[in-house]
Amino acid sequence: MAWVYLLLAGLFEIGWPVGLKIAQQAETRTIGIVVAVAFMVVSGLLLWLAQKQIPIGTSYAVWTGIGAAGTFLVGVLFYGDPTSLGRYIGVALIVGGVATLKLSH
């Protein structure tokens, strides 16, 4: 169950940068901040639950890896963030590192 908590924590980790992006516009500032804080709280709680059984170094690396790769994809798909082969390779390395941590646990 700890790995499920960790996966969910990583997915919720994607939500708070999106909330901060939403908050950049004056008309959506408040809702963006609320979204960011809510996702931070849920993500942190799920990470805390996961760390009861998963070592801190592994759980933190997986959590931030999911958040970083997921936020990159959201940026590309929904916000027009720049892409290049190098950026995709970088994300692939993050995902590969996360998979290696999981498989060698």
C-alpha positions as YAML, in Angstrom:
chain: A
units: angstrom
residues:
- id: 1
  name: MET
  ca: [0.00, 0.00, 0.00]
- id: 2
  name: ALA
  ca: [2.95, 2.31, 0.65]
- id: 3
  name: TRP
  ca: [3.84, 2.33, -3.04]
- id: 4
  name: VAL
  ca: [0.28, 3.27, -3.93]
- id: 5
  name: TYR
  ca: [0.49, 6.18, -1.47]
- id: 6
  name: LEU
  ca: [3.79, 7.20, -3.03]
- id: 7
  name: LEU
  ca: [2.45, 7.06, -6.58]
- id: 8
  name: LEU
  ca: [-0.56, 9.16, -5.58]
- id: 9
  name: ALA
  ca: [1.70, 11.58, -3.69]
- id: 10
  name: GLY
  ca: [3.76, 12.05, -6.84]
- id: 11
  name: LEU
  ca: [0.66, 12.66, -8.94]
- id: 12
  name: PHE
  ca: [-0.65, 15.22, -6.44]
- id: 13
  name: GLU
  ca: [2.81, 16.82, -6.51]
- id: 14
  name: ILE
  ca: [2.03, 17.83, -10.11]
- id: 15
  name: GLY
  ca: [-0.97, 19.85, -8.94]
- id: 16
  name: TRP
  ca: [0.74, 22.52, -6.93]
- id: 17
  name: PRO
  ca: [2.95, 23.95, -9.71]
- id: 18
  name: VAL
  ca: [-0.17, 23.99, -11.89]
- id: 19
  name: GLY
  ca: [-1.96, 25.92, -9.14]
- id: 20
  name: LEU
  ca: [0.90, 28.42, -9.02]
- id: 21
  name: LYS
  ca: [0.70, 28.78, -12.81]
- id: 22
  name: ILE
  ca: [-3.04, 29.44, -12.54]
- id: 23
  name: ALA
  ca: [-2.31, 32.02, -9.81]
- id: 24
  name: GLN
  ca: [-0.16, 34.10, -12.18]
- id: 25
  name: GLN
  ca: [-3.29, 35.68, -13.66]
- id: 26
  name: ALA
  ca: [-4.97, 38.29, -11.47]
- id: 27
  name: GLU
  ca: [-8.46, 36.96, -12.11]
- id: 28
  name: THR
  ca: [-7.53, 33.41, -11.04]
- id: 29
  name: ARG
  ca: [-4.96, 34.26, -8.35]
- id: 30
  name: THR
  ca: [-6.99, 33.16, -5.34]
- id: 31
  name: ILE
  ca: [-8.22, 29.89, -6.82]
- id: 32
  name: GLY
  ca: [-4.71, 29.12, -8.06]
- id: 33
  name: ILE
  ca: [-3.23, 29.59, -4.60]
- id: 34
  name: VAL
  ca: [-5.99, 27.48, -3.03]
- id: 35
  name: VAL
  ca: [-5.37, 24.73, -5.59]
- id: 36
  name: ALA
  ca: [-1.60, 24.86, -4.99]
- id: 37
  name: VAL
  ca: [-1.91, 24.68, -1.20]
- id: 38
  name: ALA
  ca: [-4.53, 21.88, -1.35]
- id: 39
  name: PHE
  ca: [-2.34, 19.77, -3.63]
- id: 40
  name: MET
  ca: [0.72, 20.43, -1.42]
- id: 41
  name: VAL
  ca: [-1.16, 19.25, 1.67]
- id: 42
  name: VAL
  ca: [-2.53, 16.09, 0.05]
- id: 43
  name: SER
  ca: [0.81, 15.28, -1.59]
- id: 44
  name: GLY
  ca: [2.69, 15.79, 1.67]
- id: 45
  name: LEU
  ca: [0.24, 13.65, 3.64]
- id: 46
  name: LEU
  ca: [0.50, 10.82, 1.12]
- id: 47
  name: LEU
  ca: [4.31, 11.06, 1.15]
- id: 48
  name: TRP
  ca: [4.24, 10.89, 4.94]
- id: 49
  name: LEU
  ca: [2.12, 7.73, 4.77]
- id: 50
  name: ALA
  ca: [4.44, 6.17, 2.18]
- id: 51
  name: GLN
  ca: [7.53, 6.90, 4.27]
- id: 52
  name: LYS
  ca: [6.24, 4.69, 7.05]
- id: 53
  name: GLN
  ca: [7.42, 1.72, 4.95]
- id: 54
  name: ILE
  ca: [9.62, 3.13, 2.18]
- id: 55
  name: PRO
  ca: [13.07, 4.58, 2.98]
- id: 56
  name: ILE
  ca: [13.18, 8.39, 2.96]
- id: 57
  name: GLY
  ca: [15.75, 8.66, 0.17]
- id: 58
  name: THR
  ca: [13.84, 6.34, -2.13]
- id: 59
  name: SER
  ca: [10.44, 7.85, -1.39]
- id: 60
  name: TYR
  ca: [11.63, 11.43, -1.81]
- id: 61
  name: ALA
  ca: [13.41, 10.68, -5.09]
- id: 62
  name: VAL
  ca: [10.38, 8.85, -6.50]
- id: 63
  name: TRP
  ca: [8.01, 11.60, -5.30]
- id: 64
  name: THR
  ca: [10.02, 14.41, -6.85]
- id: 65
  name: GLY
  ca: [10.68, 12.38, -10.00]
- id: 66
  name: ILE
  ca: [6.99, 11.79, -10.63]
- id: 67
  name: GLY
  ca: [6.30, 15.45, -9.87]
- id: 68
  name: ALA
  ca: [9.05, 16.73, -12.15]
- id: 69
  name: ALA
  ca: [8.26, 14.47, -15.09]
- id: 70
  name: GLY
  ca: [4.52, 14.99, -14.72]
- id: 71
  name: THR
  ca: [4.84, 18.75, -14.44]
- id: 72
  name: PHE
  ca: [7.04, 18.77, -17.54]
- id: 73
  name: LEU
  ca: [4.36, 16.88, -19.47]
- id: 74
  name: VAL
  ca: [1.57, 19.15, -18.23]
- id: 75
  name: GLY
  ca: [3.63, 22.17, -19.25]
- id: 76
  name: VAL
  ca: [4.20, 20.80, -22.73]
- id: 77
  name: LEU
  ca: [0.64, 19.58, -23.28]
- id: 78
  name: PHE
  ca: [-1.32, 22.46, -21.75]
- id: 79
  name: TYR
  ca: [0.94, 25.50, -21.43]
- id: 80
  name: GLY
  ca: [3.03, 25.43, -24.58]
- id: 81
  name: ASP
  ca: [6.33, 24.84, -22.78]
- id: 82
  name: PRO
  ca: [9.25, 24.36, -25.16]
- id: 83
  name: THR
  ca: [10.31, 20.88, -26.18]
- id: 84
  name: SER
  ca: [13.48, 19.45, -27.58]
- id: 85
  name: LEU
  ca: [15.12, 16.08, -27.83]
- id: 86
  name: GLY
  ca: [17.35, 16.99, -24.91]
- id: 87
  name: ARG
  ca: [14.38, 17.86, -22.69]
- id: 88
  name: TYR
  ca: [12.67, 14.56, -23.53]
- id: 89
  name: ILE
  ca: [15.89, 12.66, -22.82]
- id: 90
  name: GLY
  ca: [16.15, 14.45, -19.48]
- id: 91
  name: VAL
  ca: [12.63, 13.38, -18.51]
- id: 92
  name: ALA
  ca: [13.36, 9.83, -19.68]
- id: 93
  name: LEU
  ca: [16.41, 9.79, -17.41]
- id: 94
  name: ILE
  ca: [14.25, 10.92, -14.48]
- id: 95
  name: VAL
  ca: [11.70, 8.18, -15.18]
- id: 96
  name: GLY
  ca: [14.49, 5.62, -15.60]
- id: 97
  name: GLY
  ca: [16.03, 6.66, -12.30]
- id: 98
  name: VAL
  ca: [12.69, 6.38, -10.53]
- id: 99
  name: ALA
  ca: [12.09, 2.94, -12.05]
- id: 100
  name: THR
  ca: [15.56, 1.82, -10.97]
- id: 101
  name: LEU
  ca: [14.89, 2.94, -7.40]
- id: 102
  name: LYS
  ca: [11.63, 1.00, -7.35]
- id: 103
  name: LEU
  ca: [13.10, -2.14, -8.87]
- id: 104
  name: SER
  ca: [16.13, -2.20, -6.57]
- id: 105
  name: HIS
  ca: [14.12, -1.59, -3.38]
...
